[in-house]
């Protein structure tokens, strides 16, 4: 792509890049995304505001992709739209940071295919059953810990606890290090909040968190090479497919990915769902009238409604026409999943929270293709069990007051949300 071509492109008047835009309530942001879906489904946008840099990300701009069908096209054409060329977030991170923090998320084939195959091989039916038993026990204990209070801060007491406990126990992180790991995992996402520190402070926070997570994981790797146990690190260290094995670097990077992607997807979906079930009591009644039969369908609506990961980007490797727009090699392409999950073209009544929605062609786990979320089954297990325990032990639990939102272009996050219930 030539500099003159880039300079000649006019930015869309429907701006989704400014700090002010991302400080809006999600309902207000959706008004702009709705217009883009109708008028400019693939639009050239000014550089995205980056809390990490306390300004724009330094690029000439990017293509915003807001329709579900186009998100699916970009996701499935991985030979055209690269995940490794600069990563999948708005900023171009140094390659060594991507290697340390993103694992398969920022790989292209054939390396992506080979490492994903190795990682997937350890999730045997027996191990998945064990993980589900752990999740059920953890959810029961987490809810039991607040059941006599009558009120609680829901994020810190419930929704943030389950995913990090699950990941730490799966991996084999010892109990005395789990708080340290949880804090580091939180910092890996919180840098994106422009209320949580910007510029150099945010960059330092992110790098320090990576160092903490790598150190904790390496200690477990070393211990398991000496004495294997029935945990994921032991399985990953022993995994072999077609003569290939994972290196320690690859295992550590996958651990960081689990701590970030595996944490916030469930955490934020749980928080947003409590709010939605409070605002839509008829949906709660429908679900709990036959929980076991209905929770599978309901979970798909939980993640669609929450859209916990709002955006990922790719970088074009070749010239490609998408919905009538010519994308040049080197162009950034950002997929807005939060918009795709409100797309009227594929969803009936997308602004309604409907737990019986079927089919539900959401893009909350990605738009398909080789990078479809590897941990989607794990997230669904956690959601199934945490709401089972919440409404078994605390049947009248409800969100109270307004949520305190994270300001981010990446995570649809809630920092704090009060809840109330009748003490058991």
C-alpha positions as CSV (number, residue, x, y, z in Angstrom):
1,X,0.0,0.0,0.0
2,X,1.4,3.4,-1.0
3,X,1.6,6.3,1.4
4,X,-0.3,8.5,-1.1
5,X,-3.2,6.0,-1.2
6,X,-3.4,5.9,2.6
7,X,-3.3,9.7,2.8
8,X,-6.1,10.1,0.2
9,X,-8.6,8.0,2.1
10,X,-11.2,10.0,4.0
11,X,-12.0,8.9,7.5
12,X,-15.6,7.9,8.2
13,X,-17.7,10.6,9.7
14,X,-19.1,7.9,12.0
15,X,-16.1,7.8,14.3
16,X,-15.5,4.7,16.5
17,X,-11.9,5.5,17.5
18,X,-12.0,8.4,20.0
19,X,-11.6,8.2,23.7
20,X,-14.9,9.9,24.0
21,X,-16.7,7.2,22.0
22,X,-15.4,4.4,24.2
23,X,-16.4,6.2,27.3
24,X,-20.0,6.1,26.1
25,X,-22.5,3.5,27.5
26,X,-22.6,0.4,25.3
27,X,-26.2,1.2,24.3
28,X,-25.0,4.6,23.0
29,X,-22.1,3.1,21.1
30,X,-24.4,0.6,19.5
31,X,-26.3,3.5,17.8
32,X,-23.2,4.4,15.9
33,X,-22.4,0.8,15.1
34,X,-26.0,0.3,13.9
35,X,-25.6,3.2,11.4
36,X,-22.3,1.8,10.2
37,X,-23.8,-1.6,9.6
38,X,-26.5,0.1,7.5
39,X,-24.4,2.7,5.7
40,X,-20.7,1.8,5.9
41,X,-20.2,-1.9,6.9
42,X,-16.5,-1.6,6.1
43,X,-15.3,1.9,7.0
44,X,-11.9,3.6,7.1
45,X,-11.4,4.9,10.6
46,X,-8.9,7.3,12.1
47,X,-6.3,5.6,14.4
48,X,-7.8,4.1,17.5
49,X,-7.2,5.8,20.8
50,X,-4.7,3.7,22.8
51,X,-4.6,4.0,26.6
52,X,-1.2,2.2,26.4
53,X,0.2,5.2,24.4
54,X,-2.1,7.9,25.8
55,X,-3.0,8.8,22.2
56,X,-3.6,7.2,18.9
57,X,-1.7,4.0,18.1
58,X,0.5,5.6,15.5
59,X,-1.0,3.9,12.5
60,X,-2.5,5.7,9.4
61,X,-5.9,4.2,10.3
62,X,-7.8,0.9,10.0
63,X,-10.8,-0.7,8.4
64,X,-13.7,-1.2,10.9
65,X,-15.7,-4.4,10.1
66,X,-19.1,-4.4,11.8
67,X,-21.4,-6.9,10.2
68,X,-21.4,-10.6,11.3
69,X,-21.0,-11.9,7.8
70,X,-17.9,-9.8,7.1
71,X,-16.5,-10.7,10.5
72,X,-16.9,-14.4,9.5
73,X,-15.1,-13.7,6.2
74,X,-12.1,-12.1,7.8
75,X,-12.0,-14.8,10.5
76,X,-12.1,-17.7,8.0
77,X,-9.7,-16.2,5.4
78,X,-6.7,-16.5,7.7
79,X,-4.4,-16.9,4.7
80,X,-5.3,-13.3,3.8
81,X,-5.8,-11.7,7.2
82,X,-2.8,-12.4,9.5
83,X,-2.9,-12.7,13.3
84,X,0.9,-12.6,13.6
85,X,1.7,-9.5,11.7
86,X,1.5,-7.1,14.6
87,X,-0.9,-9.1,16.7
88,X,-4.6,-9.0,17.3
89,X,-5.0,-5.9,19.4
90,X,-5.1,-2.3,18.1
91,X,-1.5,-1.6,19.0
92,X,1.5,-3.1,17.2
93,X,3.2,-4.8,20.1
94,X,6.9,-5.9,19.8
95,X,7.2,-9.4,18.5
96,X,8.8,-10.6,21.8
97,X,5.8,-9.4,23.8
98,X,3.4,-11.2,21.4
99,X,5.5,-14.4,21.8
100,X,5.4,-14.1,25.6
101,X,1.7,-13.2,26.0
102,X,-0.4,-14.4,23.2
103,X,0.5,-18.0,22.3
104,X,-1.7,-19.4,19.5
105,X,-3.7,-16.1,19.4
106,X,-1.1,-14.4,17.4
107,X,0.2,-17.2,15.3
108,X,-0.5,-18.0,11.6
109,X,-0.4,-21.5,10.0
110,X,1.5,-23.7,9.9
111,X,2.8,-22.9,13.4
112,X,-0.6,-22.0,14.7
113,X,-2.0,-25.3,13.5
114,X,0.8,-27.4,15.0
115,X,0.8,-25.7,18.4
116,X,-3.0,-25.7,18.6
117,X,-3.0,-29.4,17.8
118,X,-0.5,-30.1,20.6
119,X,-2.5,-28.0,23.1
120,X,-5.8,-29.5,22.1
121,X,-4.4,-33.0,22.5
122,X,-4.3,-32.7,26.3
123,X,-8.0,-31.9,26.6
124,X,-9.1,-35.6,26.6
125,X,-12.6,-36.6,27.6
126,X,-11.3,-37.8,30.9
127,X,-9.5,-34.5,31.6
128,X,-12.5,-32.4,30.5
129,X,-14.7,-34.4,33.0
130,X,-12.1,-33.8,35.8
131,X,-12.1,-30.1,35.0
132,X,-15.9,-29.9,35.1
133,X,-15.9,-31.6,38.5
134,X,-13.4,-29.0,39.7
135,X,-15.6,-26.2,38.3
136,X,-18.7,-27.5,40.0
137,X,-17.0,-27.7,43.3
138,X,-15.4,-24.2,43.0
139,X,-18.7,-22.6,42.0
140,X,-20.4,-24.2,45.0
141,X,-17.7,-22.9,47.4
142,X,-17.6,-19.4,45.9
143,X,-21.4,-18.9,46.2
144,X,-21.4,-20.5,49.7
145,X,-18.8,-18.0,50.9
146,X,-21.2,-15.1,50.4
147,X,-24.6,-16.7,51.1
148,X,-25.0,-15.4,54.7
149,X,-24.1,-11.8,53.8
150,X,-27.2,-10.4,52.1
151,X,-25.2,-8.3,49.8
152,X,-21.8,-8.3,48.1
153,X,-19.6,-6.7,45.4
154,X,-20.3,-9.3,42.8
155,X,-17.2,-9.0,40.6
156,X,-14.6,-9.5,43.3
157,X,-16.7,-12.0,45.3
158,X,-18.1,-14.2,42.5
159,X,-17.4,-13.5,38.8
160,X,-13.7,-12.8,39.1
161,X,-13.0,-15.7,41.4
162,X,-14.2,-18.7,39.4
163,X,-12.2,-18.4,36.2
164,X,-8.9,-17.7,37.9
165,X,-9.4,-20.5,40.4
166,X,-10.3,-22.8,37.6
167,X,-7.2,-21.9,35.6
168,X,-4.9,-22.0,38.6
169,X,-6.1,-25.4,39.7
170,X,-6.0,-26.7,36.1
171,X,-2.4,-25.6,35.7
172,X,-1.3,-26.6,39.2
173,X,-0.5,-23.1,40.6
174,X,0.0,-23.6,44.4
175,X,-2.7,-21.9,46.6
176,X,-0.1,-19.5,48.1
177,X,0.7,-18.0,44.7
178,X,-2.9,-17.8,43.3
179,X,-3.6,-14.2,44.5
180,X,-0.3,-13.0,42.9
181,X,-1.3,-14.8,39.6
182,X,-4.8,-13.3,39.7
183,X,-3.5,-9.8,40.2
184,X,-1.1,-10.2,37.3
185,X,-3.8,-11.5,35.1
186,X,-6.0,-8.5,35.9
187,X,-3.2,-6.2,35.0
188,X,-2.9,-7.8,31.6
189,X,-6.4,-6.4,30.8
190,X,-6.6,-3.3,33.0
191,X,-3.9,-1.5,31.1
192,X,-6.6,-0.9,28.5
193,X,-8.7,1.2,30.9
194,X,-7.9,4.9,30.5
195,X,-8.9,5.4,34.1
196,X,-6.3,2.9,35.3
197,X,-3.1,4.5,34.1
198,X,-1.7,5.3,30.7
199,X,1.5,5.6,28.7
200,X,4.7,4.3,30.3
201,X,2.9,3.3,33.5
202,X,0.5,1.1,31.6
203,X,3.2,-0.5,29.5
204,X,5.3,-1.2,32.6
205,X,2.3,-2.7,34.3
206,X,1.7,-5.1,31.4
207,X,5.3,-6.2,31.1
208,X,5.6,-6.7,34.9
209,X,2.4,-8.9,34.8
210,X,3.9,-11.0,32.0
211,X,7.1,-11.6,34.0
212,X,5.0,-12.6,37.1
213,X,2.9,-15.1,35.1
214,X,5.9,-16.6,33.2
215,X,7.7,-17.0,36.5
216,X,4.8,-18.7,38.2
217,X,4.3,-21.0,35.3
218,X,7.9,-21.9,34.9
219,X,8.1,-23.0,38.6
220,X,5.3,-25.4,37.9
221,X,6.9,-26.7,34.7
222,X,10.2,-27.4,36.5
223,X,8.4,-29.2,39.4
224,X,6.3,-31.3,37.0
225,X,9.2,-32.3,34.9
226,X,10.7,-33.7,38.2
227,X,7.4,-35.2,39.4
228,X,4.3,-35.2,37.1
229,X,0.9,-34.7,38.6
230,X,-2.7,-34.8,37.3
231,X,-2.8,-31.2,36.1
232,X,-2.6,-29.4,32.8
233,X,1.1,-28.5,33.0
234,X,2.1,-32.1,33.4
235,X,0.0,-33.0,30.4
236,X,1.3,-30.1,28.3
237,X,4.9,-30.9,29.1
238,X,4.3,-34.6,28.1
239,X,2.2,-33.8,25.0
240,X,3.5,-35.1,21.7
241,X,1.9,-35.1,18.3
242,X,3.7,-36.3,15.2
243,X,7.0,-36.2,17.0
244,X,6.6,-32.5,18.1
245,X,6.5,-31.3,21.7
246,X,5.8,-28.0,23.2
247,X,8.7,-25.9,24.5
248,X,8.7,-24.2,27.9
249,X,8.3,-20.9,26.1
250,X,5.2,-22.2,24.3
251,X,3.7,-23.5,27.6
252,X,4.3,-20.3,29.5
253,X,2.8,-18.2,26.6
254,X,-0.3,-20.5,26.6
255,X,-0.6,-20.0,30.4
256,X,-0.7,-16.2,29.9
257,X,-3.3,-16.6,27.2
258,X,-5.4,-18.7,29.6
259,X,-5.1,-16.1,32.3
260,X,-6.2,-13.3,30.1
261,X,-8.7,-14.8,27.6
262,X,-9.9,-17.5,29.9
263,X,-10.4,-15.1,32.7
264,X,-12.2,-12.1,31.2
265,X,-14.5,-14.0,28.9
266,X,-16.2,-15.8,31.8
267,X,-15.8,-13.0,34.4
268,X,-17.4,-10.4,32.3
269,X,-20.1,-12.6,30.9
270,X,-21.1,-13.7,34.4
271,X,-21.4,-10.0,35.5
272,X,-23.3,-8.8,32.5
273,X,-25.7,-11.8,32.8
274,X,-26.5,-11.2,36.4
275,X,-27.5,-7.6,35.3
276,X,-29.5,-8.9,32.4
277,X,-31.4,-11.5,34.5
278,X,-32.2,-8.8,37.0
279,X,-33.5,-6.5,34.3
280,X,-35.5,-9.3,32.6
281,X,-37.0,-11.4,35.4
282,X,-39.3,-13.2,32.9
283,X,-36.1,-14.7,31.3
284,X,-34.8,-15.8,34.7
285,X,-38.1,-17.5,35.4
286,X,-38.1,-19.2,32.0
287,X,-34.5,-20.5,32.6
288,X,-35.0,-21.8,36.1
289,X,-38.3,-23.5,35.3
290,X,-36.2,-26.2,33.5
291,X,-32.5,-25.3,34.1
292,X,-30.8,-28.5,32.9
293,X,-32.8,-28.6,29.6
294,X,-32.5,-24.9,28.9
295,X,-29.0,-23.8,30.1
296,X,-27.2,-24.9,26.9
297,X,-29.3,-22.6,24.8
298,X,-29.2,-19.8,27.4
299,X,-25.4,-19.8,27.6
300,X,-25.2,-18.9,24.0
301,X,-27.3,-15.8,24.7
302,X,-25.3,-15.0,27.7
303,X,-22.1,-14.6,25.7
304,X,-23.9,-12.9,22.7
305,X,-25.4,-10.3,25.0
306,X,-22.2,-9.7,27.0
307,X,-19.8,-9.7,24.0
308,X,-17.0,-9.8,26.6
309,X,-14.3,-9.4,23.9
310,X,-15.4,-6.4,21.8
311,X,-12.7,-6.4,19.1
312,X,-9.8,-8.1,17.5
313,X,-7.8,-7.1,14.5
314,X,-6.0,-8.7,11.6
315,X,-3.5,-7.4,9.1
316,X,-4.1,-7.9,5.4
317,X,-1.3,-9.8,3.6
318,X,-2.9,-9.5,0.1
319,X,-5.2,-7.2,-1.7
320,X,-8.8,-8.3,-0.9
321,X,-12.3,-6.9,-1.7
322,X,-14.6,-7.0,1.3
323,X,-18.2,-5.9,0.9
324,X,-17.3,-3.7,-2.0
325,X,-14.2,-2.1,-0.3
326,X,-10.7,-2.9,-1.5
327,X,-8.3,-3.6,1.4
328,X,-4.6,-3.3,0.6
329,X,-1.6,-5.4,1.9
330,X,-0.5,-4.0,5.2
331,X,-3.9,-2.5,6.1
332,X,-5.2,-3.1,9.6
333,X,-8.7,-4.7,9.8
334,X,-10.5,-4.5,13.1
335,X,-13.5,-6.8,13.7
336,X,-16.1,-5.4,16.2
337,X,-17.7,-8.5,17.7
338,X,-20.0,-6.3,19.8
339,X,-21.5,-4.9,16.6
340,X,-21.7,-8.3,14.9
341,X,-23.6,-9.6,17.9
342,X,-26.3,-7.0,17.3
343,X,-26.5,-7.5,13.5
344,X,-30.1,-7.3,12.3
345,X,-29.1,-9.2,9.1
346,X,-28.5,-12.5,11.0
347,X,-30.3,-12.0,14.3
348,X,-34.0,-11.6,14.9
349,X,-34.7,-8.8,17.5
350,X,-31.0,-8.5,18.4
351,X,-31.6,-5.8,21.0
352,X,-33.7,-8.3,23.1
353,X,-32.2,-10.6,25.7
354,X,-33.8,-13.9,24.8
355,X,-32.5,-17.0,26.4
356,X,-34.6,-19.2,24.1
357,X,-33.0,-17.7,21.0
358,X,-32.3,-20.4,18.4
359,X,-30.4,-20.4,16.2
360,X,-28.0,-18.0,17.8
361,X,-25.3,-17.2,15.2
362,X,-23.3,-14.9,17.5
363,X,-19.6,-14.2,17.0
364,X,-18.6,-13.9,20.7
365,X,-16.1,-16.8,20.4
366,X,-14.9,-15.4,17.0
367,X,-16.4,-15.7,13.5
368,X,-15.2,-19.2,12.9
369,X,-12.0,-20.3,11.1
370,X,-8.8,-21.6,12.6
371,X,-8.8,-19.1,15.5
372,X,-12.2,-20.0,16.9
373,X,-11.9,-19.8,20.7
374,X,-10.2,-23.0,22.0
375,X,-11.6,-22.4,25.5
376,X,-15.2,-21.9,24.5
377,X,-16.2,-25.2,26.1
378,X,-14.5,-24.3,29.3
379,X,-16.3,-20.9,29.5
380,X,-19.6,-22.6,28.9
381,X,-19.0,-25.0,31.7
382,X,-18.1,-22.2,34.1
383,X,-21.3,-20.2,33.2
384,X,-23.5,-23.3,33.5
385,X,-22.2,-24.1,37.0
386,X,-21.9,-20.6,38.5
387,X,-25.5,-19.8,37.6
388,X,-26.6,-23.2,38.8
389,X,-25.1,-22.4,42.2
390,X,-26.2,-18.8,42.4
391,X,-29.9,-19.6,41.8
392,X,-29.8,-22.8,43.9
393,X,-28.2,-21.2,47.0
394,X,-29.4,-17.6,46.4
395,X,-32.6,-17.8,44.3
396,X,-33.4,-14.1,44.6
397,X,-30.0,-12.7,43.9
398,X,-30.1,-9.5,41.9
399,X,-27.8,-6.7,40.7
400,X,-28.3,-3.4,42.5
401,X,-27.2,0.0,41.5
402,X,-25.3,0.9,38.3
403,X,-22.2,-1.0,37.2
404,X,-18.8,0.7,37.3
405,X,-17.6,0.1,33.8
406,X,-14.1,-0.4,32.4
407,X,-13.2,2.0,29.7
408,X,-11.6,-0.1,27.0
409,X,-11.7,-0.7,23.3
410,X,-11.0,-4.4,23.9
411,X,-13.0,-5.8,26.9
412,X,-16.6,-5.0,27.6
413,X,-15.7,-4.9,31.3
414,X,-17.4,-4.1,34.6
415,X,-15.1,-3.2,37.4
416,X,-17.7,-3.3,40.2
417,X,-21.3,-4.3,40.5
418,X,-23.2,-4.6,43.8
419,X,-25.6,-7.5,44.3
420,X,-28.2,-8.3,47.0
421,X,-30.1,-11.4,48.1
422,X,-31.8,-12.9,51.1
423,X,-29.2,-14.4,53.4
424,X,-29.3,-18.2,53.4
